[in-house]
Amino acid sequence: MATLAQAIRLALHYGETHLGVTDVFGQDVGPPLGGVFTCSQGLKTAWNTPLDERGIVGTALGIAYAGGKPVAEIQFCDYIYNCIDLLKLCGNAHWSSAGEYHVPLVLMTPVGAGIHGSMYHSHSFESIASHIQGWTIVMPSNAKDAYGLLLSAIADPNPVLFMAPKGLMRAKGDELIPGEPADERQLHQMIDAPVGDRSHWQPDWPPVEDYRVPFGQARTVRAGRDLTVVSYGRQLVQCAAVALDLAADGIDAEVLDLRTIYPWDEAAVFASVRKTGRLLVVNEDTEITNFGEHVLRRVTDACFYDLLAPPQLLAGLDVPGVGLAWGYEKHSVPQPDTIAAAMRALAALRA
């Protein structure tokens, strides 16, 4: 099974071969490194830029306006904040031109904690991103979804922010990408660049196929009756594992993977909450003005009389960053034990 990083690489290869991607670029994106997480190794359209986030986003916007189809990367989302005004320009182009202009660009950036990245490599960005209108915002939790969401992003005529969880980059999927070899060792030999001299290396791409995950369509990871747990990215993986453990204690949690932050699947969340009567949203962005608060507000508006308990949010602490020490990182964002405690408490709570 492909890892999430390999799935991104396969999607970019399919995009430049079949979907018209003209440029894949960013800091260390081209040879010899092929991206700090190896997501762009072996791509024929990949090239390196200076360490200049504003230059990267501005170049992507220019290429898109000129008729190209760029996929740009901000190496870590922690360094995207000086681009907010440019992101707004990308997002409002279609609306402000009354539909005359499109901006067919994808901006990739790794997000979240879990790699001991300390202050400057551990941020989440989805809550701020969700307030930059005009962008579609996605965050996969597994390799197959990463492949399908990225192909949908490449095919979209307007800007898409593709956020890959740093802590899942090396996580193997549990479903094959269409056309991927079943033997993961074979895939490794085909598309992973060797250590050392890569000057003459070329990938042997497998015949991957067109597979797309629609935007705004959540996935029910686990059906349940006692409470609804909504998450995405790395925290989704932890929530699903905790829900499986709690089932042995008689707590039957339904777990939904949003997959798309904007647009998000209100219908699926509302239907699940109306069934279970309880909602817990879990993510690792800081708790103040968190995207999960928006989900709670919409659920309260639409499902107030179906709720058996107040909706809950479990998120990252309201602190300026994530510390390098494992204890600091562990206590800054939700962990399996805190997720389990929140699910237990909500299952027992009465309105």
VEXDRENGU-516599 format. One record per residue (C-alpha): x, y, z; residue number from 1; chain. Coordinates in Angstrom, 2 decimals. Layout:
X,Y,Z,NUM,A
...
END
This chain:
0.00,0.00,0.00,1,A
1.24,3.47,-0.86,2,A
2.08,5.93,1.88,3,A
0.36,9.29,1.88,4,A
3.51,10.91,0.43,5,A
3.69,8.31,-2.34,6,A
0.00,8.85,-3.11,7,A
0.58,12.58,-3.54,8,A
3.49,11.82,-5.88,9,A
1.38,9.42,-7.93,10,A
-1.41,12.00,-8.19,11,A
1.01,14.69,-9.33,12,A
2.42,12.30,-11.94,13,A
-1.10,11.55,-13.18,14,A
-1.86,15.26,-13.19,15,A
1.13,16.23,-15.33,16,A
0.54,13.28,-17.68,17,A
-3.24,13.43,-18.11,18,A
-4.74,16.57,-16.52,19,A
-2.58,19.34,-17.93,20,A
-0.38,20.24,-14.95,21,A
2.30,22.52,-16.36,22,A
4.45,23.24,-13.29,23,A
5.09,21.66,-9.89,24,A
7.33,23.97,-7.88,25,A
8.41,25.25,-4.50,26,A
11.38,25.18,-2.16,27,A
13.35,21.92,-2.77,28,A
10.42,20.53,-4.80,29,A
12.54,19.70,-7.85,30,A
15.58,17.43,-8.11,31,A
17.59,16.20,-6.37,32,A
15.43,16.23,-3.20,33,A
11.94,16.06,-4.66,34,A
10.31,17.76,-1.70,35,A
11.12,17.68,1.99,36,A
8.61,14.80,2.34,37,A
9.58,13.31,-1.08,38,A
6.16,14.11,-2.55,39,A
7.54,15.35,-5.88,40,A
10.40,12.95,-6.67,41,A
10.76,12.06,-10.34,42,A
8.19,14.50,-11.72,43,A
9.03,15.91,-15.13,44,A
7.49,19.33,-14.41,45,A
9.02,19.84,-10.92,46,A
11.44,22.69,-10.29,47,A
13.00,24.55,-7.37,48,A
12.31,28.08,-6.21,49,A
14.10,30.39,-3.81,50,A
12.98,30.40,-0.19,51,A
10.28,32.96,-0.88,52,A
6.68,32.05,-0.04,53,A
5.25,35.24,-1.52,54,A
7.21,34.63,-4.69,55,A
5.87,31.07,-4.88,56,A
2.21,32.09,-4.53,57,A
2.64,35.10,-6.84,58,A
4.30,32.94,-9.50,59,A
1.50,30.36,-9.24,60,A
-1.09,33.09,-9.71,61,A
0.75,34.44,-12.74,62,A
1.07,31.01,-14.34,63,A
-2.63,30.33,-13.78,64,A
-3.63,33.70,-15.27,65,A
-1.41,32.99,-18.28,66,A
-3.23,29.73,-19.05,67,A
-1.05,27.23,-17.19,68,A
-2.06,24.83,-14.47,69,A
0.43,25.08,-11.59,70,A
0.78,23.05,-8.40,71,A
2.85,25.06,-5.95,72,A
4.08,24.09,-2.51,73,A
4.69,26.05,0.68,74,A
7.15,23.73,2.38,75,A
5.43,24.03,5.78,76,A
2.15,25.83,6.47,77,A
3.92,27.65,9.33,78,A
5.43,29.94,6.67,79,A
2.26,30.72,4.73,80,A
1.10,33.62,6.88,81,A
3.00,36.29,4.94,82,A
0.98,35.27,1.85,83,A
-2.52,35.99,3.19,84,A
-3.09,39.01,0.93,85,A
-2.00,36.99,-2.12,86,A
-4.26,34.11,-1.11,87,A
-7.15,36.58,-1.00,88,A
-6.27,37.73,-4.53,89,A
-6.30,34.14,-5.76,90,A
-9.61,33.47,-4.04,91,A
-11.53,36.53,-5.19,92,A
-10.47,36.55,-8.87,93,A
-13.39,34.48,-10.16,94,A
-16.02,36.33,-8.12,95,A
-14.67,39.83,-8.73,96,A
-14.50,39.22,-12.48,97,A
-18.13,38.07,-12.57,98,A
-16.94,34.62,-13.62,99,A
-14.75,35.82,-16.49,100,A
-11.44,34.70,-14.99,101,A
-10.46,31.40,-13.43,102,A
-7.43,30.67,-11.28,103,A
-6.70,26.94,-11.80,104,A
-3.98,26.51,-9.21,105,A
-3.33,24.06,-6.40,106,A
-1.36,25.15,-3.35,107,A
-0.02,22.26,-1.30,108,A
1.29,22.64,2.23,109,A
1.95,20.17,5.09,110,A
0.09,20.95,8.32,111,A
-0.12,19.99,11.96,112,A
2.00,18.50,14.69,113,A
3.24,14.97,15.28,114,A
6.78,15.16,13.87,115,A
8.52,16.96,16.78,116,A
8.77,20.05,14.60,117,A
8.64,22.56,17.46,118,A
7.48,26.16,17.10,119,A
7.96,26.64,13.37,120,A
6.97,23.27,11.91,121,A
3.86,22.26,13.89,122,A
1.10,24.75,13.12,123,A
-2.38,24.00,11.86,124,A
-3.91,26.35,9.31,125,A
-7.38,25.13,8.41,126,A
-9.30,27.55,10.64,127,A
-7.62,30.61,9.14,128,A
-7.82,29.11,5.66,129,A
-11.57,28.55,5.98,130,A
-12.01,32.34,6.25,131,A
-10.18,33.11,3.00,132,A
-13.11,33.07,0.62,133,A
-12.89,31.60,-2.85,134,A
-10.68,28.64,-1.94,135,A
-11.62,24.98,-1.69,136,A
-9.81,23.53,1.31,137,A
-9.08,19.83,1.74,138,A
-7.22,17.65,4.22,139,A
-6.94,13.87,3.65,140,A
-6.51,11.28,6.38,141,A
-5.27,8.41,4.20,142,A
-3.38,7.70,1.00,143,A
-6.30,6.85,-1.29,144,A
-8.20,10.00,-0.30,145,A
-5.02,12.05,-0.78,146,A
-4.77,10.73,-4.34,147,A
-8.44,11.30,-5.12,148,A
-8.66,14.74,-3.51,149,A
-5.52,15.93,-5.27,150,A
-6.83,14.83,-8.67,151,A
-10.07,16.69,-7.96,152,A
-8.01,19.72,-6.95,153,A
-5.95,19.63,-10.15,154,A
-9.09,19.36,-12.28,155,A
-10.85,22.25,-10.53,156,A
-10.81,25.58,-12.41,157,A
-10.35,27.61,-9.24,158,A
-7.84,27.60,-6.35,159,A
-7.61,24.63,-4.01,160,A
-5.55,24.46,-0.82,161,A
-4.37,20.88,-0.32,162,A
-3.19,20.37,3.26,163,A
-1.38,17.10,4.00,164,A
-0.93,16.15,7.69,165,A
2.79,16.05,8.47,166,A
2.31,13.24,10.97,167,A
0.70,10.97,8.33,168,A
3.18,11.41,5.48,169,A
4.74,7.99,6.05,170,A
1.47,6.27,7.01,171,A
0.48,3.44,4.67,172,A
-3.01,3.27,3.30,173,A
-5.34,0.32,3.74,174,A
-6.83,0.56,0.22,175,A
-5.01,0.38,-3.09,176,A
-4.96,3.40,-5.35,177,A
-6.39,2.28,-8.73,178,A
-3.45,1.00,-10.77,179,A
-1.04,0.81,-7.82,180,A
0.89,-2.48,-7.51,181,A
-0.27,-4.59,-4.57,182,A
3.31,-5.22,-3.43,183,A
4.53,-2.13,-1.56,184,A
8.14,-3.18,-2.08,185,A
7.57,-3.12,-5.82,186,A
6.08,0.37,-5.57,187,A
9.10,1.49,-3.56,188,A
11.48,0.20,-6.21,189,A
9.45,1.85,-8.95,190,A
8.98,5.40,-7.66,191,A
11.23,6.08,-4.63,192,A
14.53,7.73,-5.51,193,A
17.65,5.96,-4.22,194,A
19.78,7.33,-1.42,195,A
22.91,8.99,-2.77,196,A
23.50,9.88,-6.39,197,A
20.22,10.46,-8.23,198,A
21.60,12.15,-11.31,199,A
20.62,9.30,-13.64,200,A
17.59,7.95,-11.76,201,A
14.20,7.90,-13.43,202,A
10.98,6.54,-11.89,203,A
9.09,3.63,-13.41,204,A
5.55,4.91,-12.93,205,A
2.76,2.35,-12.38,206,A
-0.34,2.74,-14.56,207,A
-2.41,4.64,-11.99,208,A
-5.91,5.59,-13.03,209,A
-8.27,8.55,-12.74,210,A
-9.87,8.38,-9.29,211,A
-11.44,11.44,-7.69,212,A
-12.92,12.20,-4.30,213,A
-15.67,14.83,-4.69,214,A
-15.33,18.00,-2.65,215,A
-17.82,18.40,0.18,216,A
-18.43,14.68,0.65,217,A
-17.63,13.25,4.08,218,A
-16.84,9.58,4.65,219,A
-18.41,7.50,7.41,220,A
-15.40,5.66,8.83,221,A
-17.41,3.87,11.50,222,A
-21.16,3.67,12.02,223,A
-22.50,4.07,15.56,224,A
-25.51,5.06,17.64,225,A
-24.31,6.80,20.83,226,A
-22.42,9.88,19.58,227,A
-21.05,11.45,16.41,228,A
-17.34,12.23,16.18,229,A
-16.32,14.57,13.34,230,A
-12.66,14.99,12.46,231,A
-10.14,15.03,9.59,232,A
-6.43,14.56,8.92,233,A
-4.23,13.03,11.61,234,A
-6.82,13.41,14.35,235,A
-9.33,11.38,12.33,236,A
-7.00,8.40,12.48,237,A
-6.74,8.71,16.25,238,A
-10.51,9.14,16.65,239,A
-11.23,6.00,14.63,240,A
-8.80,3.95,16.71,241,A
-10.25,5.25,19.98,242,A
-13.81,4.54,18.82,243,A
-12.85,0.95,18.09,244,A
-11.37,0.58,21.59,245,A
-14.41,2.12,23.31,246,A
-16.78,-0.23,21.52,247,A
-15.55,-2.95,23.89,248,A
-16.93,-0.84,26.75,249,A
-20.32,-0.44,25.11,250,A
-19.78,3.09,23.71,251,A
-20.81,3.00,20.06,252,A
-19.36,6.07,18.31,253,A
-20.04,7.08,14.72,254,A
-16.89,8.59,13.17,255,A
-17.05,10.92,10.16,256,A
-14.05,12.06,8.13,257,A
-14.87,15.49,6.67,258,A
-12.08,15.25,4.06,259,A
-13.08,18.72,2.82,260,A
-12.97,21.68,5.20,261,A
-14.64,23.97,2.69,262,A
-17.12,23.11,1.37,263,A
-17.91,20.70,4.20,264,A
-20.60,18.04,4.19,265,A
-23.30,19.57,6.37,266,A
-25.89,17.03,5.26,267,A
-23.84,14.03,6.41,268,A
-23.01,15.63,9.77,269,A
-26.61,16.69,10.40,270,A
-27.93,13.23,9.51,271,A
-25.48,11.58,11.89,272,A
-26.23,13.98,14.76,273,A
-29.96,13.49,14.30,274,A
-29.34,9.77,14.72,275,A
-26.99,9.89,17.72,276,A
-28.06,13.12,19.46,277,A
-24.47,13.99,20.39,278,A
-21.54,15.65,18.61,279,A
-17.82,15.83,19.32,280,A
-15.56,17.68,16.85,281,A
-11.85,16.89,17.15,282,A
-8.93,18.70,15.53,283,A
-5.54,20.05,16.57,284,A
-5.89,23.69,15.56,285,A
-5.97,26.07,18.52,286,A
-9.34,26.16,20.25,287,A
-9.98,29.91,19.85,288,A
-11.96,30.70,16.66,289,A
-11.52,27.09,15.62,290,A
-13.23,25.74,12.49,291,A
-14.89,23.17,14.74,292,A
-16.76,26.00,16.45,293,A
-18.39,26.77,13.11,294,A
-19.47,23.13,12.81,295,A
-20.91,23.27,16.34,296,A
-22.81,26.45,15.54,297,A
-24.32,25.04,12.35,298,A
-25.30,21.81,14.11,299,A
-26.91,23.79,16.93,300,A
-28.86,25.85,14.39,301,A
-30.04,22.87,12.35,302,A
-30.33,20.07,14.91,303,A
-31.12,21.83,18.21,304,A
-34.17,19.73,19.02,305,A
-32.37,16.50,18.14,306,A
-29.51,17.08,20.58,307,A
-29.35,15.02,23.76,308,A
-26.30,16.90,25.07,309,A
-24.42,20.12,24.28,310,A
-22.06,19.71,21.28,311,A
-18.40,19.57,22.25,312,A
-15.06,20.62,20.71,313,A
-11.72,18.98,21.51,314,A
-8.90,20.97,19.95,315,A
-5.36,22.21,20.44,316,A
-4.56,24.41,23.41,317,A
-4.70,28.18,23.12,318,A
-0.92,28.59,23.11,319,A
1.34,30.42,20.59,320,A
3.05,27.28,19.34,321,A
4.02,23.66,19.93,322,A
7.13,23.02,22.00,323,A
10.01,20.80,20.91,324,A
9.93,18.59,24.00,325,A
7.65,15.61,23.48,326,A
5.76,16.41,26.66,327,A
4.94,19.88,25.38,328,A
3.88,18.61,21.97,329,A
1.81,15.79,23.47,330,A
-0.11,18.13,25.73,331,A
-0.64,20.82,23.08,332,A
-2.87,18.77,20.78,333,A
-5.42,15.98,21.37,334,A
-4.02,12.52,22.11,335,A
-5.80,9.14,22.22,336,A
-6.32,9.37,25.99,337,A
-7.86,12.84,25.82,338,A
-10.04,11.83,22.88,339,A
-11.23,8.76,24.78,340,A
-12.01,10.85,27.86,341,A
-13.99,13.35,25.78,342,A
-15.96,10.60,24.06,343,A
-16.75,8.87,27.37,344,A
-17.86,12.12,28.99,345,A
-20.11,13.08,26.07,346,A
-21.68,9.63,25.86,347,A
-22.67,9.95,29.54,348,A
-23.83,13.57,29.32,349,A
-27.50,14.50,29.36,350,A
-28.91,17.85,28.22,351,A
END
